[in-house]
Amino acid sequence: MTSLDNGDSLDVLAAKSAQLSRKRSRILFSGIDGASHSFVPPMEVDRNIHKAAIARKVRNRYPVIPSDAANDDEKKKKSSSLTSKVLQELREDRIQSLQKGEDSNKNQVEGQIVVHRASDYAAAMQSNASNQSTSIIALDGQKVHENKDESATASTSNDGILVKKTTSRFTNVSVPTPQWHAPWQLSTVISSHLGWVRSIAFDHTNDMFATGSADRTIKIFDFAKSCVGASDALKITLTGHISPVRGLAFSPRHPYLFSAGEDKMVKCWDLETNQVVRHYHGHLSGVFDLKLHPTLDLLVTGGRDAVARVWDMRTRHQVHVLTGHDNTVGSILTKGVDPQIITGSYDQTIKLWDLIAGKCMTTLTHHKKAIRALAQPSFENTFLSGAADTIKKWQGKEGRFIKNFNGHKAVINAMAVNDDGVVVSGADNGTMNFWDYKTGYCFQKTETVAQPGSLDAENGIYAAAFDMTGTRLVTGEADKTIKIWKQVDDASEMTHPIDMKGWRKQCLTEARQRK
């Protein structure tokens, strides 16, 4: 009996102990008091403290915060947690600071990658390997990488994030600064020929120049008197061709003038007796251009028979027949170094020739229209070719293409370059463009005026040449006149500034077209 009472008392004590334990647990975990049953709210989290904690965690564990601008609005709608909102605020604060210029990295430009820790430098370098135009800088403004040949270290004291701006790939296009040139204006008009003026040549002493015309004559003028419009500027008229005279050249070592015409004739004139002393027979059709070799006693002619012929001017023998073109050879250049002969043809190709072997070295097929004009400067080994599609600049040794001179939309018949780097291109519609040779910047566009009594269709330019000083330009035109142009005396960079805004826009447009 006693043992049973003791067992009952133990059970009662265990039950009471369990009841008290459950009560303590309920009060501890649910916040409910056994007496009042009141609700105890959870402790409120300070938003700024939480934001700082998340930012620190992002910097330490997630060096790159991905950002997709296209889905930002959608993400804002979906993000409901405090952490997501804090991340979104951090991203927006960073973007606003960059836009307002409040960030310490004030030298940052478009297309750069910003690195805040040295550990991220290797990853950023790897992602930048395929894009050499993107530079990597630290958030404090320290530049750490610009191309794959440079190396540096990133700053580790910054609290920024890794940012890569998705901008245009043409942002870093280099825009060369053109050299300033004074504009040109018409100075003198000479009316002497009775036909189109098709060729012009200057004497190496700069005392006189010769013109060949469709009236089958060659006229030699005193240059100084022609510039002032003197009535006695004409020195002599040479007759002997029976077709338009298309090519003229003065010999710098002999008192000779060479001429070529559409009558298949190539003549050598002695300027002391004003008579023909040599004929060069061989062309099967009209001769369209004529050039002298600068150092050798050689004469190069090209014409409608689609070949260029090299002559020994003393013996009149034909040294080479340069075959390969499929159409008229319309223009020729000669140089003292290889390739010593360059020909431009109506078959839309340019050929560079080995003078010793008499064979073609390179054929350039970039043009899509007939090539009617070639020009080369005296200060570098390059040359220009002009056609109805565009003007192209080439490297002289191997014929490597350099750049286009865009903007002259006409059939270009004549080009010339002076020692100051001024290029002039004349077209069959009377338009003239003046360019900076090194950059291709067109600093002046003008149009010639036909003399009274001429037709509107006779407003074309067929020949152009600078004098030996480069201060005067002589053009031969379809209105039967010879025009002399000079630079504007009182022009300056203030009165005629360079249009850098338009020039930059043109460079960016050409860069997009190349891509």
Wavefront OBJ file of the C-alpha trace (Angstrom):
o trace
v 0.000 0.000 0.000
v 2.765 2.384 0.853
v 4.628 1.581 -2.287
v 1.574 2.414 -4.406
v 1.139 5.823 -2.736
v 4.750 6.641 -3.388
v 4.397 5.741 -7.063
v 1.315 7.921 -7.463
v 3.108 10.890 -5.921
v 6.030 10.467 -8.312
v 3.727 10.447 -11.314
v 2.035 13.618 -10.111
v 5.377 15.394 -9.672
v 6.544 14.325 -13.167
v 3.327 15.608 -14.718
v 3.621 18.958 -12.957
v 7.286 19.274 -14.040
v 6.399 18.588 -17.666
v 3.598 21.149 -17.528
v 5.948 23.822 -16.182
v 8.558 22.988 -18.858
v 6.015 23.349 -21.635
v 4.866 26.654 -20.202
v 8.425 28.000 -20.040
v 9.065 26.896 -23.651
v 5.848 28.540 -24.853
v 6.739 31.788 -23.138
v 10.328 31.691 -24.374
v 9.684 30.930 -28.097
v 6.269 32.443 -28.752
v 6.407 35.490 -26.485
v 3.026 34.666 -24.966
v 2.645 35.241 -21.269
v 0.634 32.681 -19.468
v -1.329 35.384 -17.667
v -1.956 38.138 -20.245
v -1.307 36.251 -23.544
v 0.027 39.540 -25.137
v 2.026 39.482 -28.483
v 5.642 40.661 -28.349
v 6.691 42.045 -31.843
v 10.108 41.124 -33.305
v 12.968 43.618 -33.054
v 13.028 46.111 -36.003
v 16.110 45.995 -38.308
v 17.843 49.303 -39.036
v 17.771 49.732 -42.861
v 21.061 51.671 -43.077
v 22.860 49.055 -40.982
v 21.442 46.289 -43.148
v 22.408 48.169 -46.323
v 25.999 48.633 -45.131
v 26.179 44.947 -44.183
v 24.942 43.862 -47.611
v 27.362 46.243 -49.365
v 30.268 44.851 -47.349
v 29.199 41.301 -48.150
v 28.939 42.160 -51.852
v 32.432 43.666 -51.899
v 34.000 40.745 -50.084
v 32.245 37.820 -51.698
v 30.771 39.062 -55.001
v 33.250 41.429 -56.778
v 31.011 41.752 -59.841
v 27.407 42.928 -59.625
v 25.656 41.887 -62.870
v 23.486 44.551 -64.407
v 21.100 44.136 -67.290
v 19.644 47.494 -68.244
v 16.946 45.904 -70.397
v 15.465 43.967 -67.460
v 15.900 46.555 -64.691
v 12.191 47.493 -64.562
v 11.134 43.855 -64.466
v 13.590 43.113 -61.674
v 12.265 46.028 -59.619
v 8.783 44.561 -59.793
v 9.890 41.060 -58.864
v 12.300 42.010 -56.071
v 10.396 42.021 -52.768
v 12.959 41.027 -50.163
v 14.929 43.613 -48.247
v 18.237 42.301 -49.593
v 17.077 42.578 -53.226
v 15.899 46.116 -52.652
v 19.195 47.032 -51.024
v 21.140 45.607 -53.954
v 18.993 47.587 -56.371
v 19.564 50.777 -54.376
v 23.310 50.179 -54.358
v 23.304 49.815 -58.131
v 21.202 52.940 -58.649
v 23.376 54.979 -56.273
v 26.468 53.902 -58.194
v 24.960 54.827 -61.551
v 23.786 58.220 -60.278
v 27.198 59.033 -58.832
v 28.820 58.199 -62.165
v 26.331 60.334 -64.084
v 26.687 63.320 -61.747
v 30.487 63.099 -61.728
v 30.598 62.708 -57.948
v 32.774 59.630 -58.178
v 36.494 59.972 -57.563
v 37.186 58.501 -60.999
v 36.648 61.664 -63.007
v 38.919 60.675 -65.858
v 36.852 57.678 -66.863
v 35.622 57.604 -70.463
v 33.132 55.472 -72.293
v 34.038 51.885 -72.975
v 36.280 51.448 -69.904
v 36.286 48.651 -67.353
v 36.541 49.780 -63.730
v 38.418 47.504 -61.313
v 38.315 47.946 -57.525
v 40.538 45.061 -56.351
v 43.767 43.600 -57.600
v 42.218 40.116 -57.474
v 39.774 41.161 -60.180
v 42.516 42.420 -62.483
v 43.280 39.009 -64.029
v 39.606 38.324 -64.781
v 39.153 41.767 -66.283
v 42.298 41.318 -68.382
v 40.994 38.020 -69.732
v 37.632 39.520 -70.666
v 39.387 42.464 -72.303
v 41.692 40.330 -74.453
v 39.206 40.224 -77.313
v 38.594 43.975 -77.225
v 41.833 45.945 -77.365
v 40.020 49.267 -77.635
v 38.676 48.982 -74.053
v 40.850 50.272 -71.240
v 40.790 49.166 -67.584
v 41.090 51.727 -64.791
v 40.660 51.700 -61.031
v 37.863 53.593 -59.350
v 40.297 56.079 -57.839
v 41.335 57.161 -61.344
v 44.537 55.097 -61.620
v 44.824 53.581 -65.085
v 45.876 49.963 -64.928
v 45.568 48.735 -68.508
v 45.163 50.139 -71.968
v 46.303 47.388 -74.313
v 47.745 43.944 -74.103
v 51.314 45.192 -74.271
v 51.013 47.276 -71.074
v 50.921 46.042 -67.492
v 50.156 47.654 -64.137
v 48.411 46.964 -60.848
v 45.004 48.020 -59.647
v 44.246 49.962 -56.514
v 43.076 47.912 -53.527
v 41.811 50.796 -51.383
v 38.593 51.425 -53.295
v 35.106 50.356 -52.325
v 33.684 50.448 -55.851
v 32.224 47.749 -58.023
v 33.302 46.341 -61.349
v 31.504 48.216 -64.117
v 31.679 47.698 -67.872
v 29.751 50.204 -69.937
v 28.072 48.869 -73.051
v 28.823 51.700 -75.490
v 29.452 52.020 -79.197
v 32.554 50.330 -80.570
v 33.365 53.476 -82.570
v 33.877 55.694 -79.486
v 37.664 55.316 -79.566
v 38.109 56.089 -83.293
v 41.083 58.415 -83.692
v 40.317 61.595 -85.615
v 43.453 63.138 -87.184
v 43.750 66.907 -87.041
v 43.972 68.386 -90.560
v 46.585 70.953 -91.436
v 45.118 74.370 -92.117
v 45.356 75.668 -95.686
v 44.229 78.974 -97.118
v 41.359 78.805 -99.621
v 41.976 79.369 -103.320
v 40.405 81.899 -105.650
v 40.449 82.642 -109.371
v 43.129 85.124 -110.380
v 43.514 85.223 -114.173
v 41.697 83.858 -117.221
v 43.564 83.383 -120.501
v 41.590 82.908 -123.718
v 43.942 81.784 -126.452
v 43.031 78.284 -127.617
v 40.194 77.431 -129.983
v 39.438 74.034 -128.423
v 39.357 72.182 -125.140
v 42.610 72.546 -123.174
v 43.650 68.946 -122.512
v 47.210 69.137 -121.083
v 49.495 71.455 -119.083
v 53.225 71.249 -118.294
v 55.613 73.568 -116.429
v 59.233 74.225 -117.221
v 61.625 73.245 -114.398
v 62.806 76.887 -114.174
v 59.196 78.044 -113.615
v 59.639 80.695 -116.314
v 57.107 79.277 -118.743
v 54.398 76.674 -119.158
v 52.910 74.903 -122.147
v 49.345 73.896 -122.932
v 47.993 71.411 -125.446
v 44.524 71.713 -126.874
v 41.914 70.038 -129.021
v 42.650 72.701 -131.649
v 45.832 70.620 -132.401
v 48.233 73.333 -131.252
v 50.739 73.705 -128.430
v 51.059 77.151 -126.892
v 53.933 78.267 -124.649
v 53.281 81.162 -122.252
v 55.485 83.355 -120.110
v 54.339 82.425 -116.604
v 55.033 85.756 -114.862
v 53.186 87.749 -117.520
v 50.313 85.267 -117.556
v 49.756 85.698 -113.812
v 49.090 89.414 -114.257
v 47.097 88.981 -117.468
v 49.567 90.695 -119.809
v 48.609 90.746 -123.458
v 52.062 89.559 -124.576
v 52.116 86.481 -122.308
v 52.002 84.084 -125.292
v 55.518 83.327 -126.499
v 54.993 80.865 -129.349
v 52.479 78.473 -130.888
v 53.708 75.089 -132.110
v 51.789 73.284 -134.852
v 52.409 69.760 -136.083
v 49.814 67.476 -134.534
v 46.686 66.644 -136.494
v 44.566 65.647 -133.486
v 44.071 66.904 -129.909
v 47.287 67.145 -127.882
v 46.799 65.003 -124.748
v 50.271 64.919 -123.137
v 53.115 67.413 -122.570
v 56.403 67.272 -120.621
v 59.470 69.517 -120.359
v 62.855 67.811 -120.040
v 64.794 69.080 -117.002
v 68.164 68.199 -118.571
v 67.615 69.183 -122.188
v 65.968 72.084 -124.031
v 63.267 69.703 -125.194
v 59.496 69.598 -125.023
v 57.745 66.253 -125.574
v 54.160 66.021 -126.810
v 51.676 63.240 -127.503
v 48.326 63.360 -129.231
v 45.367 61.364 -130.377
v 46.985 61.149 -133.831
v 49.219 58.302 -132.482
v 52.227 60.628 -132.672
v 54.859 61.303 -129.982
v 57.093 64.249 -130.836
v 60.218 65.847 -129.401
v 60.466 69.620 -129.923
v 63.704 71.572 -129.718
v 62.808 74.787 -127.949
v 65.856 76.572 -129.326
v 64.728 76.113 -132.928
v 61.015 75.431 -132.212
v 61.078 72.435 -134.524
v 60.430 68.706 -134.195
v 63.714 66.812 -133.907
v 62.453 63.274 -133.121
v 59.396 61.108 -133.703
v 58.535 58.022 -131.686
v 56.501 55.585 -133.774
v 54.806 52.529 -132.343
v 51.417 53.315 -130.860
v 48.469 51.776 -132.676
v 45.932 54.355 -131.492
v 45.675 57.687 -129.741
v 48.167 58.548 -126.974
v 46.477 59.864 -123.825
v 49.376 60.579 -121.450
v 53.123 61.156 -121.463
v 55.684 61.264 -118.649
v 59.484 61.543 -118.402
v 61.589 59.437 -116.053
v 63.042 61.678 -113.307
v 66.622 60.334 -113.538
v 66.955 58.361 -116.792
v 66.585 59.513 -120.387
v 63.403 57.536 -120.795
v 59.975 58.512 -122.045
v 56.775 56.644 -121.063
v 53.565 56.957 -123.064
v 50.180 55.279 -122.777
v 47.039 55.370 -124.816
v 44.020 53.764 -126.385
v 45.910 50.652 -127.499
v 45.905 49.520 -123.809
v 49.697 49.428 -123.455
v 52.368 51.669 -121.963
v 55.496 52.066 -124.075
v 58.928 52.976 -122.728
v 61.182 54.869 -125.166
v 64.840 55.814 -125.191
v 64.548 59.516 -125.942
v 67.955 59.676 -127.629
v 67.838 56.621 -129.897
v 64.013 56.600 -130.330
v 64.033 52.840 -129.685
v 61.200 51.189 -127.834
v 62.699 49.718 -124.652
v 59.588 47.993 -123.234
v 55.980 47.396 -124.135
v 54.086 47.106 -120.853
v 51.059 44.963 -121.646
v 48.370 43.769 -119.261
v 45.631 46.384 -119.275
v 42.328 45.590 -120.972
v 41.403 49.159 -121.832
v 42.861 52.598 -122.448
v 45.838 53.662 -120.351
v 44.667 57.092 -119.260
v 47.330 58.236 -116.787
v 50.967 57.516 -115.925
v 53.354 58.233 -113.049
v 57.150 57.791 -113.029
v 59.475 57.607 -110.016
v 63.164 57.150 -109.325
v 62.601 54.082 -107.120
v 60.648 50.876 -107.662
v 57.991 50.705 -108.856
v 59.355 53.233 -111.325
v 56.231 53.244 -113.507
v 52.578 53.337 -112.371
v 49.728 53.235 -114.866
v 46.019 53.870 -114.394
v 43.571 52.482 -116.919
v 39.964 52.728 -117.981
v 39.678 49.019 -117.083
v 39.418 50.204 -113.431
v 42.858 48.863 -112.432
v 46.226 50.337 -111.468
v 49.430 48.489 -112.268
v 52.873 48.926 -110.702
v 55.697 47.959 -113.077
v 59.238 46.694 -112.721
v 61.141 48.857 -115.192
v 64.156 46.530 -115.479
v 62.168 43.364 -116.215
v 59.343 45.133 -117.997
v 56.761 43.160 -116.008
v 53.893 44.008 -113.711
v 54.674 43.841 -109.993
v 51.217 44.540 -108.533
v 47.691 45.089 -109.822
v 45.287 47.183 -107.734
v 41.587 46.504 -108.320
v 39.928 48.674 -105.675
v 38.310 51.164 -108.070
v 34.938 50.504 -109.651
v 35.192 53.155 -112.363
v 37.704 54.153 -115.022
v 40.863 55.743 -113.614
v 41.535 58.996 -115.416
v 44.003 60.772 -113.112
v 47.071 59.947 -110.996
v 49.103 62.304 -108.811
v 52.035 61.971 -106.423
v 53.700 64.373 -103.962
v 57.383 65.130 -103.701
v 57.617 64.721 -99.905
v 56.585 61.058 -99.432
v 56.382 57.778 -101.306
v 52.623 57.660 -101.840
v 50.289 58.473 -104.703
v 46.648 59.260 -105.453
v 44.280 57.816 -108.010
v 41.095 59.518 -109.127
v 38.006 57.992 -110.707
v 34.280 58.610 -110.863
v 33.701 56.608 -107.668
v 36.281 58.155 -105.329
v 39.868 59.294 -104.805
v 42.145 56.716 -103.190
v 45.502 57.112 -101.498
v 48.110 54.362 -101.850
v 51.468 53.447 -100.390
v 54.022 53.858 -103.167
v 56.299 50.873 -102.698
v 53.877 47.946 -102.533
v 50.625 49.621 -103.516
v 48.988 49.126 -100.132
v 45.684 50.983 -99.796
v 45.738 53.779 -97.194
v 42.450 55.698 -97.301
v 39.669 57.201 -99.392
v 39.141 60.886 -100.127
v 35.334 60.913 -100.159
v 33.158 63.776 -101.251
v 33.885 64.556 -104.910
v 30.951 62.908 -106.666
v 31.877 63.454 -110.307
v 34.123 62.107 -113.069
v 37.578 63.267 -111.985
v 39.740 64.153 -114.983
v 42.701 65.904 -113.338
v 44.563 65.996 -110.021
v 47.614 67.833 -108.740
v 49.597 68.053 -105.465
v 51.952 70.792 -104.280
v 54.717 70.719 -101.671
v 52.437 72.215 -98.988
v 50.206 69.150 -99.050
v 47.337 70.719 -100.997
v 45.530 68.395 -103.396
v 43.191 69.658 -106.079
v 40.792 67.461 -108.015
v 38.961 68.743 -111.093
v 35.914 67.091 -112.613
v 34.037 67.169 -115.893
v 31.135 69.106 -114.349
v 33.361 72.040 -113.399
v 33.638 71.257 -109.684
v 36.966 71.571 -107.873
v 37.764 70.166 -104.446
v 40.807 71.134 -102.389
v 42.077 68.559 -99.881
v 44.654 68.197 -97.148
v 46.914 65.436 -98.471
v 47.851 63.787 -95.176
v 44.378 63.485 -93.658
v 42.030 63.640 -96.659
v 40.095 66.590 -95.223
v 38.312 68.631 -97.912
v 38.783 72.248 -96.864
v 37.248 73.906 -99.944
v 34.683 73.099 -102.602
v 34.289 75.458 -105.519
v 33.117 75.490 -109.110
v 34.709 77.090 -112.115
v 32.785 79.592 -114.212
v 32.642 79.176 -117.980
v 33.601 82.215 -120.033
v 30.761 84.224 -121.608
v 29.465 82.686 -124.812
v 30.175 79.095 -123.751
v 27.610 76.380 -123.206
v 26.756 75.071 -119.754
v 28.133 71.690 -120.845
v 31.546 73.311 -121.415
v 32.057 73.796 -117.685
v 34.556 70.946 -117.326
v 38.153 70.720 -116.121
v 40.502 68.501 -118.124
v 43.987 69.405 -116.850
v 45.503 70.850 -113.675
v 49.071 71.568 -112.564
v 50.779 73.542 -109.794
v 53.775 75.689 -110.617
v 57.163 74.833 -109.116
v 56.570 77.011 -106.056
v 53.115 75.573 -105.359
v 51.565 79.042 -104.988
v 49.759 79.088 -108.360
v 47.418 76.550 -109.900
v 46.766 76.390 -113.644
v 43.737 74.567 -115.027
v 42.775 73.749 -118.609
v 39.052 73.709 -119.205
v 36.345 72.800 -121.684
v 35.407 76.450 -122.316
v 38.752 76.809 -124.189
v 40.295 78.920 -121.419
v 43.327 78.621 -119.162
v 42.621 79.716 -115.590
v 45.209 80.638 -112.974
v 44.255 80.287 -109.303
v 45.975 81.634 -106.203
v 45.461 81.538 -102.436
v 43.428 84.204 -100.653
v 45.934 86.703 -99.268
v 44.121 87.775 -96.091
v 42.833 84.314 -95.113
v 43.602 83.000 -91.636
v 42.464 80.282 -89.286
v 40.038 82.750 -87.732
v 38.347 83.746 -91.002
v 38.341 80.227 -92.502
v 38.445 77.730 -89.594
v 38.588 73.955 -89.925
v 35.188 72.300 -89.531
v 36.247 69.782 -86.870
v 32.650 68.828 -86.043
v 31.886 67.804 -89.609
v 35.307 66.181 -89.986
v 34.803 64.053 -86.867
v 31.363 63.002 -88.074
v 32.835 61.973 -91.424
v 35.589 59.914 -89.754
v 33.053 58.070 -87.568
v 30.854 57.372 -90.588
v 33.794 55.923 -92.513
v 34.731 53.784 -89.508
v 31.223 52.305 -89.411
v 31.357 51.576 -93.134
v 34.671 49.755 -92.761
v 33.219 47.518 -90.037
l 1 2 3 4 5 6 7 8 9 10 11 12 13 14 15 16 17 18 19 20 21 22 23 24 25 26 27 28 29 30 31 32 33 34 35 36 37 38 39 40 41 42 43 44 45 46 47 48 49 50 51 52 53 54 55 56 57 58 59 60 61 62 63 64 65 66 67 68 69 70 71 72 73 74 75 76 77 78 79 80 81 82 83 84 85 86 87 88 89 90 91 92 93 94 95 96 97 98 99 100 101 102 103 104 105 106 107 108 109 110 111 112 113 114 115 116 117 118 119 120 121 122 123 124 125 126 127 128 129 130 131 132 133 134 135 136 137 138 139 140 141 142 143 144 145 146 147 148 149 150 151 152 153 154 155 156 157 158 159 160 161 162 163 164 165 166 167 168 169 170 171 172 173 174 175 176 177 178 179 180 181 182 183 184 185 186 187 188 189 190 191 192 193 194 195 196 197 198 199 200 201 202 203 204 205 206 207 208 209 210 211 212 213 214 215 216 217 218 219 220 221 222 223 224 225 226 227 228 229 230 231 232 233 234 235 236 237 238 239 240 241 242 243 244 245 246 247 248 249 250 251 252 253 254 255 256 257 258 259 260 261 262 263 264 265 266 267 268 269 270 271 272 273 274 275 276 277 278 279 280 281 282 283 284 285 286 287 288 289 290 291 292 293 294 295 296 297 298 299 300 301 302 303 304 305 306 307 308 309 310 311 312 313 314 315 316 317 318 319 320 321 322 323 324 325 326 327 328 329 330 331 332 333 334 335 336 337 338 339 340 341 342 343 344 345 346 347 348 349 350 351 352 353 354 355 356 357 358 359 360 361 362 363 364 365 366 367 368 369 370 371 372 373 374 375 376 377 378 379 380 381 382 383 384 385 386 387 388 389 390 391 392 393 394 395 396 397 398 399 400 401 402 403 404 405 406 407 408 409 410 411 412 413 414 415 416 417 418 419 420 421 422 423 424 425 426 427 428 429 430 431 432 433 434 435 436 437 438 439 440 441 442 443 444 445 446 447 448 449 450 451 452 453 454 455 456 457 458 459 460 461 462 463 464 465 466 467 468 469 470 471 472 473 474 475 476 477 478 479 480 481 482 483 484 485 486 487 488 489 490 491 492 493 494 495 496 497 498 499 500 501 502 503 504 505 506 507 508 509 510 511 512 513 514 515
